[in-house]
Amino acid sequence: MRHGLRGTGRKFTLVGSVLVVFFIIYKLAGGSLGSPNMNGVSVNQIFNKDNSRVYDECLLLHKLGSISDMEKAFRIWDSHDVCRDLHQKFSAIFRLSSSKSHIRVEQPFLSKVKRWLPGRYSKEQIENQEIMSLFNKYTYEHSIINLVRSKRPGVSSTDDVETYIKNLVQESAKNCDFCQYHTNTAKHTFGRIVSKYAVSAANVFPFDGYHGLIIPRTHHPLKFSEEEFLDVMDVATRWMIKGHEETPSYRFPHLTWDCLPKGSASQVHTHAQVTLNSQAHYGQMELLKSAASRYEKEFVGESYFQTLLQIHQNLNLSICLGNARAYANLTPKKDNDMFFIALEPSEEYFKLLYLVLRAFIDEMKIYAWSLVTFFPALVSFKDSDGSWDHKSIPVITRLINRGPPTLLRADISSLELFAASNVNVDPYKTIAGVRRFLQSSGIDSKC
């Protein structure tokens, strides 16, 4: 039994009296003005059979296999009433545009450019590159996608990545603080959370009042089983509960996880970082909450997150596992951006996250990655130690690729820091890679 995910008298289950009471109260109240509205329904109830049929029929009108297909698909959809409505729903949140580059490349430089590009790129293709722009009108996330940019010098590596990681792991294991956590890490005032595959420690240089590390017992950052991963997440949620019990004002939980130095990890021994804040969720989540609230005021009776899910489902970018959903993001923060959402944390939710991580590592050979999970706020009840506040936010995870581990060049520039996101991987390529792995693993991920 997983204590943090399934509960041990804390009522941290997906079903039960607390959730039933929440549904009744939340439906009567009509949701919270300051928070995103899930309308008291589980995520898998968003699409009924009629919606699925409509989605299939619209996809049959024009096959969507690339971000560059969307404009043509929408023009075709606009000639059909139902599909036009789906396009309008998309356009209520997103602005899609495209442009062509205005460049001239002459010899001898043209020959050099062609050597950079695999396959047969003509002079016309090089001079007239397609640039896609996707802008979220509520979050102001802006992604600029030119798939040819992924071929430019300095963004890929021909080094033997597997050998690099093998040597890095072996060398770092010799003096690893996390392998000797009992003597070489700090603990919190409430002690440690200790489990079969993971332990907690305190970050000795914290950026919040409660800032912990969840350390797997295995040193290798890429070798973890489903059981080990779920245990890490179980320890993380138990840590959140424990900190909230000790100081109830600390009720806004977060989890971040960076893999390998290229992913900004300070230690090769993989570890998740967990924090509790006493005021609110961190700024990026508060911005998302504000965007959801603004959308729901403009479109009364609709849920921002439900609409996002519907849009990505309509465009064939979603996968599902029970009540948990994930999609290849239309406005990626960086390459291979996957967005996960469910009503609350559960073993099912973290299993979906695990499967996508394994798809990154085993199928797409993405070894350096970063993720963040925003949890619903914690609340206390008289007859229990705590539960998730469903009126705050759903549980949300973002997962991205940080680039080749051997590449010294940073994966972000002034563009990403101050302007918009430069993305080199088509979201349809991302979801295709994830689906290949799930299919080969015998997992039915169809929504």
C-alpha positions as CSV (number, residue, x, y, z in Angstrom):
1,M,0.0,0.0,0.0
2,R,1.4,3.4,-1.0
3,H,1.0,5.7,2.0
4,G,1.2,9.0,0.2
5,L,-0.7,8.0,-2.9
6,R,-3.4,5.7,-1.5
7,G,-3.6,7.0,2.0
8,T,-3.2,5.6,5.5
9,G,-6.1,7.3,7.3
10,R,-5.3,10.6,5.6
11,K,-8.0,10.2,3.0
12,F,-5.6,10.7,0.1
13,T,-7.7,8.4,-2.2
14,L,-9.3,9.1,-5.5
15,V,-12.6,8.0,-4.1
16,G,-14.2,8.2,-0.7
17,S,-16.3,10.5,1.3
18,V,-14.1,13.6,1.1
19,L,-14.2,13.5,-2.7
20,V,-17.9,12.9,-2.8
21,V,-18.5,15.9,-0.4
22,F,-16.2,18.0,-2.6
23,F,-18.1,17.2,-5.7
24,I,-21.4,18.2,-4.1
25,I,-20.1,21.4,-2.6
26,Y,-18.2,22.4,-5.7
27,K,-21.1,21.8,-8.0
28,L,-23.4,23.9,-5.9
29,A,-20.8,26.6,-5.5
30,G,-20.0,26.7,-9.2
31,G,-16.3,26.6,-8.7
32,S,-13.9,29.2,-7.2
33,L,-13.5,32.5,-9.0
34,G,-9.8,32.6,-8.2
35,S,-9.1,29.0,-9.3
36,P,-9.4,26.9,-12.4
37,N,-12.7,25.1,-12.7
38,M,-12.8,21.3,-13.2
39,N,-16.6,21.5,-12.7
40,G,-16.6,18.6,-10.3
41,V,-15.9,15.9,-13.0
42,S,-13.0,13.5,-13.5
43,V,-10.8,14.2,-16.5
44,N,-12.0,11.2,-18.4
45,Q,-15.6,12.4,-18.4
46,I,-14.7,15.4,-20.5
47,F,-15.2,13.5,-23.8
48,N,-18.4,11.6,-24.3
49,K,-19.0,9.2,-27.2
50,D,-20.5,12.0,-29.4
51,N,-17.4,14.1,-28.9
52,S,-15.1,11.1,-29.8
53,R,-17.2,10.5,-33.0
54,V,-16.9,14.2,-34.0
55,Y,-13.2,14.2,-33.3
56,D,-12.7,11.1,-35.6
57,E,-14.8,12.5,-38.4
58,C,-12.9,15.8,-38.4
59,L,-9.6,14.0,-38.4
60,L,-10.7,12.0,-41.4
61,L,-11.3,15.2,-43.4
62,H,-7.6,16.0,-43.3
63,K,-4.9,13.8,-41.7
64,L,-2.9,15.7,-39.0
65,G,0.7,14.4,-38.8
66,S,2.6,17.6,-38.4
67,I,2.2,21.1,-37.0
68,S,2.4,22.4,-40.6
69,D,-0.8,20.5,-41.5
70,M,-2.9,22.5,-39.1
71,E,-3.7,25.5,-41.2
72,K,-4.8,23.4,-44.2
73,A,-6.9,21.2,-41.8
74,F,-8.6,24.2,-40.4
75,R,-9.5,25.6,-43.8
76,I,-11.1,22.2,-44.6
77,W,-12.8,22.0,-41.2
78,D,-14.4,25.5,-41.8
79,S,-16.6,24.0,-44.5
80,H,-18.2,21.6,-42.0
81,D,-20.4,22.9,-39.2
82,V,-19.3,20.6,-36.4
83,C,-15.6,20.8,-37.3
84,R,-15.9,24.6,-37.7
85,D,-17.0,24.7,-34.0
86,L,-13.8,22.8,-33.0
87,H,-11.7,25.2,-35.0
88,Q,-13.4,28.1,-33.2
89,K,-12.7,26.6,-29.8
90,F,-9.0,26.3,-30.8
91,S,-9.0,29.9,-32.0
92,A,-10.5,31.1,-28.7
93,I,-7.3,30.2,-26.9
94,F,-4.6,30.0,-29.6
95,R,-3.4,32.2,-32.4
96,L,-1.7,30.2,-35.2
97,S,0.2,31.8,-38.0
98,S,2.9,30.9,-40.5
99,S,5.5,32.7,-42.6
100,K,8.3,32.0,-45.1
101,S,11.9,33.1,-44.6
102,H,13.2,35.9,-46.9
103,I,16.8,34.8,-47.5
104,R,19.1,34.2,-50.5
105,V,21.9,31.7,-50.3
106,E,24.5,31.6,-53.0
107,Q,27.5,29.4,-53.8
108,P,30.0,28.5,-52.3
109,F,28.0,29.0,-49.0
110,L,25.0,27.0,-50.4
111,S,27.1,23.8,-50.6
112,K,28.1,24.2,-47.0
113,V,24.5,24.7,-45.9
114,K,23.5,21.6,-47.8
115,R,26.2,19.6,-46.0
116,W,24.6,20.6,-42.7
117,L,21.2,19.4,-43.7
118,P,20.6,15.6,-44.0
119,G,18.6,14.5,-47.1
120,R,18.1,16.5,-50.2
121,Y,17.3,20.1,-49.5
122,S,16.9,22.2,-52.6
123,K,18.1,25.8,-52.8
124,E,14.4,26.8,-52.9
125,Q,13.6,24.9,-49.7
126,I,16.6,26.4,-47.9
127,E,15.6,30.0,-48.9
128,N,11.9,29.5,-48.2
129,Q,11.8,27.8,-44.8
130,E,8.4,27.6,-43.1
131,I,8.1,29.2,-39.7
132,M,5.1,28.4,-37.5
133,S,4.0,30.6,-34.6
134,L,1.6,29.4,-31.9
135,F,0.5,31.9,-29.2
136,N,-1.7,31.2,-26.2
137,K,-3.9,34.3,-25.7
138,Y,-4.4,33.6,-22.0
139,T,-1.0,32.4,-20.7
140,Y,1.0,34.4,-23.3
141,E,3.1,31.4,-24.0
142,H,4.6,31.8,-27.5
143,S,6.3,29.0,-29.4
144,I,8.1,29.6,-32.7
145,I,8.8,26.4,-34.6
146,N,11.1,26.0,-37.6
147,L,11.9,22.4,-38.0
148,V,15.0,23.1,-40.2
149,R,16.6,24.9,-37.2
150,S,17.2,21.6,-35.5
151,K,19.8,20.8,-38.3
152,R,21.9,23.9,-37.7
153,P,25.4,23.6,-36.3
154,G,25.8,23.4,-32.5
155,V,22.4,21.9,-31.6
156,S,23.1,18.2,-32.1
157,S,26.0,15.9,-31.1
158,T,27.8,13.0,-32.7
159,D,29.5,12.0,-29.5
160,D,29.0,8.5,-28.0
161,V,26.3,9.5,-25.5
162,E,26.0,6.1,-23.9
163,T,29.7,5.9,-23.2
164,Y,29.7,9.4,-21.8
165,I,26.9,8.6,-19.4
166,K,28.5,5.2,-18.4
167,N,31.8,7.0,-17.5
168,L,30.0,9.8,-15.8
169,V,28.0,7.5,-13.6
170,Q,31.0,5.3,-12.7
171,E,33.2,8.3,-11.8
172,S,30.5,10.2,-9.8
173,A,29.7,7.1,-7.7
174,K,33.1,7.1,-6.1
175,N,32.3,10.1,-3.8
176,C,28.5,10.4,-4.0
177,D,26.9,12.2,-1.1
178,F,23.5,10.8,-2.0
179,C,24.8,7.2,-1.9
180,Q,25.8,8.0,1.7
181,Y,22.7,10.0,2.5
182,H,22.6,9.0,6.2
183,T,25.9,10.8,6.9
184,N,26.3,13.2,3.9
185,T,22.9,14.9,3.8
186,A,20.8,17.0,6.2
187,K,17.4,16.1,7.4
188,H,14.3,18.1,8.3
189,T,13.0,19.1,11.7
190,F,10.4,16.3,11.3
191,G,13.1,13.8,10.4
192,R,13.3,11.7,7.2
193,I,10.8,9.8,5.1
194,V,12.4,6.4,4.5
195,S,11.1,3.8,2.0
196,K,12.3,0.7,0.1
197,Y,13.6,2.6,-2.9
198,A,13.9,6.2,-1.8
199,V,14.6,8.5,1.2
200,S,14.1,12.2,1.9
201,A,16.7,14.7,2.9
202,A,16.7,18.5,3.5
203,N,18.3,20.8,1.0
204,V,21.1,22.5,2.9
205,F,20.7,25.5,0.6
206,P,16.9,25.9,0.4
207,F,14.9,28.3,-1.7
208,D,11.8,27.8,0.5
209,G,10.9,27.3,4.1
210,Y,10.4,23.6,3.4
211,H,12.8,22.4,0.7
212,G,13.6,18.7,0.5
213,L,15.3,16.2,-1.7
214,I,13.8,12.8,-2.7
215,I,16.7,10.5,-3.3
216,P,16.4,7.1,-5.1
217,R,18.7,4.5,-3.6
218,T,20.0,3.7,-7.1
219,H,22.8,5.9,-8.3
220,H,22.2,5.6,-12.0
221,P,20.0,8.5,-13.1
222,L,18.3,6.6,-16.0
223,K,17.8,3.1,-14.6
224,F,14.6,3.1,-12.6
225,S,11.7,0.7,-12.7
226,E,8.0,1.5,-12.4
227,E,8.0,0.3,-8.8
228,E,11.0,2.5,-7.9
229,F,9.6,5.5,-9.6
230,L,6.2,5.2,-7.9
231,D,8.0,4.8,-4.6
232,V,9.9,8.1,-5.2
233,M,6.6,9.8,-5.8
234,D,5.1,8.2,-2.8
235,V,7.9,9.5,-0.6
236,A,7.5,12.9,-2.2
237,T,3.7,13.1,-1.3
238,R,4.4,11.8,2.2
239,W,7.0,14.5,2.7
240,M,4.5,17.1,1.6
241,I,2.0,15.9,4.1
242,K,4.6,15.7,6.9
243,G,5.7,19.3,6.3
244,H,2.1,20.5,6.2
245,E,1.3,18.6,9.4
246,E,4.3,20.3,11.2
247,T,3.5,23.8,9.9
248,P,-0.1,23.9,8.5
249,S,0.5,27.3,6.8
250,Y,2.9,25.6,4.4
251,R,0.3,24.2,2.0
252,F,1.4,24.8,-1.6
253,P,3.4,21.8,-2.8
254,H,5.8,21.6,-5.8
255,L,8.1,19.0,-7.2
256,T,11.0,19.6,-9.7
257,W,13.3,17.0,-11.2
258,D,16.4,17.6,-13.5
259,C,18.3,14.7,-15.0
260,L,22.1,14.9,-15.7
261,P,24.3,18.0,-15.7
262,K,22.9,19.0,-19.1
263,G,19.4,19.1,-17.4
264,S,20.8,21.4,-14.7
265,A,21.2,18.6,-12.1
266,S,23.8,19.4,-9.5
267,Q,24.4,15.8,-8.8
268,V,24.6,12.9,-11.2
269,H,22.8,10.7,-8.7
270,T,19.2,11.5,-9.7
271,H,16.9,13.3,-7.3
272,A,13.7,15.2,-7.2
273,Q,13.3,18.4,-5.2
274,V,10.2,19.1,-3.3
275,T,9.0,22.4,-1.7
276,L,6.2,23.8,0.3
277,N,5.3,27.5,0.2
278,S,3.1,29.2,2.7
279,Q,1.7,31.9,0.4
280,A,0.8,30.5,-3.0
281,H,2.0,28.3,-5.8
282,Y,5.0,29.6,-7.6
283,G,4.6,32.4,-10.1
284,Q,4.3,30.3,-13.3
285,M,1.5,28.3,-11.8
286,E,-0.2,31.4,-10.5
287,L,0.0,32.9,-14.0
288,L,-1.7,29.7,-15.3
289,K,-4.4,30.0,-12.6
290,S,-5.0,33.6,-13.6
291,A,-5.2,32.7,-17.3
292,A,-7.8,29.9,-16.5
293,S,-9.8,32.3,-14.4
294,R,-9.8,35.0,-17.1
295,Y,-10.9,32.4,-19.7
296,E,-13.7,31.1,-17.5
297,K,-15.0,34.7,-17.0
298,E,-15.2,35.2,-20.7
299,F,-16.7,31.8,-21.5
300,V,-19.1,31.3,-18.7
301,G,-19.8,27.6,-17.9
302,E,-16.6,26.4,-19.6
303,S,-13.4,25.1,-18.0
304,Y,-10.1,26.3,-19.3
305,F,-8.3,23.0,-18.6
306,Q,-11.2,20.9,-20.1
307,T,-11.0,23.1,-23.2
308,L,-7.3,22.6,-23.5
309,L,-7.7,18.9,-23.2
310,Q,-10.4,18.9,-25.8
311,I,-8.3,20.9,-28.3
312,H,-5.3,18.6,-28.0
313,Q,-7.6,15.6,-28.3
314,N,-9.2,17.1,-31.4
315,L,-5.8,17.6,-32.9
316,N,-4.7,14.0,-32.2
317,L,-2.0,15.0,-29.6
318,S,-3.4,13.3,-26.5
319,I,-2.8,10.0,-24.6
320,C,-4.8,8.7,-21.6
321,L,-4.3,6.2,-18.8
322,G,-7.5,5.9,-16.8
323,N,-8.3,9.3,-15.3
324,A,-4.8,10.7,-16.2
325,R,-4.2,12.6,-19.4
326,A,-1.1,13.9,-21.2
327,Y,-0.6,15.7,-24.5
328,A,2.2,17.0,-26.6
329,N,1.9,20.7,-25.9
330,L,0.8,23.1,-28.7
331,T,2.9,25.9,-27.1
332,P,6.0,24.0,-26.0
333,K,8.4,25.6,-23.5
334,K,11.2,23.6,-25.2
335,D,11.5,20.5,-27.4
336,N,9.3,17.5,-26.6
337,D,7.1,19.4,-24.1
338,M,4.6,17.0,-22.6
339,F,1.7,18.4,-20.4
340,F,0.1,16.0,-17.8
341,I,-3.1,16.7,-15.9
342,A,-5.5,14.9,-13.5
343,L,-7.9,15.9,-10.8
344,E,-5.5,14.9,-8.0
345,P,-2.2,12.9,-7.6
346,S,-2.7,9.2,-7.8
347,E,-0.7,6.1,-8.6
348,E,-2.3,6.0,-12.0
349,Y,-1.2,9.6,-12.7
350,F,2.4,8.9,-11.8
351,K,2.4,5.6,-13.8
352,L,1.5,7.7,-16.9
353,L,4.4,10.0,-16.1
354,Y,6.7,7.1,-15.6
355,L,5.7,5.6,-19.0
356,V,6.3,8.8,-20.8
357,L,9.7,9.2,-19.1
358,R,10.6,5.7,-20.3
359,A,9.5,6.6,-23.8
360,F,11.8,9.6,-23.6
361,I,14.8,7.5,-22.4
362,D,14.2,4.2,-24.2
363,E,12.4,5.1,-27.4
364,M,13.5,8.7,-28.2
365,K,16.9,8.6,-26.5
366,I,16.3,11.7,-24.5
367,Y,18.6,11.4,-21.5
368,A,18.7,15.0,-20.2
369,W,15.3,16.2,-19.1
370,S,13.5,18.5,-16.7
371,L,10.1,18.3,-15.2
372,V,7.9,20.2,-12.7
373,T,4.8,19.1,-10.9
374,F,2.3,21.5,-9.3
375,F,0.1,19.8,-6.7
376,P,-3.2,21.0,-5.4
377,A,-2.9,22.9,-2.2
378,L,-3.1,20.9,1.1
379,V,-6.0,21.3,3.5
380,S,-6.6,19.8,7.0
381,F,-9.7,18.2,8.3
382,K,-10.7,17.4,11.9
383,D,-10.8,13.6,11.3
384,S,-7.7,13.4,9.1
385,D,-4.2,14.7,8.7
386,G,-4.9,16.4,5.4
387,S,-6.1,16.1,1.8
388,W,-5.9,17.9,-1.5
389,D,-7.8,21.1,-2.0
390,H,-9.6,20.5,-5.3
391,K,-10.7,24.1,-5.5
392,S,-7.1,25.2,-6.0
393,I,-5.7,23.5,-9.1
394,P,-5.6,20.1,-10.7
395,V,-2.2,18.2,-10.5
396,I,-0.2,19.4,-13.5
397,T,3.2,18.3,-14.8
398,R,5.4,19.7,-17.5
399,L,8.2,17.6,-19.0
400,I,10.8,18.8,-21.5
401,N,13.9,17.7,-23.4
402,R,17.1,19.6,-22.3
403,G,19.2,18.5,-25.3
404,P,22.2,16.1,-26.0
405,P,24.0,15.4,-22.7
406,T,27.4,15.9,-24.3
407,L,26.7,19.2,-25.9
408,L,28.3,22.1,-24.1
409,R,26.1,24.7,-25.7
410,A,23.2,25.9,-23.5
411,D,19.7,24.8,-24.5
412,I,18.2,28.3,-23.9
413,S,19.2,31.7,-25.2
414,S,18.1,35.3,-24.8
415,L,15.1,34.4,-27.0
416,E,13.8,31.9,-24.5
417,L,14.7,34.0,-21.5
418,F,13.1,37.2,-22.6
419,A,10.9,36.7,-25.7
420,A,9.5,33.4,-26.9
421,S,10.3,29.7,-27.1
422,N,12.4,28.5,-30.0
423,V,11.2,24.9,-30.6
424,N,12.9,22.4,-33.0
425,V,10.7,19.3,-32.6
426,D,7.2,19.0,-34.0
427,P,4.7,18.1,-31.2
428,Y,3.4,15.4,-33.5
429,K,6.8,13.8,-33.6
430,T,6.8,13.9,-29.8
431,I,3.5,12.2,-29.4
432,A,4.3,9.6,-32.1
433,G,7.5,8.6,-30.2
434,V,5.5,8.3,-26.9
435,R,2.8,6.2,-28.6
436,R,5.3,3.8,-30.2
437,F,6.8,3.1,-26.8
438,L,3.4,2.6,-25.2
439,Q,2.2,0.3,-28.0
440,S,5.4,-1.8,-27.8
441,S,4.8,-2.1,-24.0
442,G,1.2,-3.3,-24.6
443,I,-0.3,-0.1,-23.1
444,D,-3.6,1.1,-24.5
445,S,-3.3,4.9,-24.4
446,K,-6.2,5.8,-26.6
447,C,-8.5,8.5,-25.1
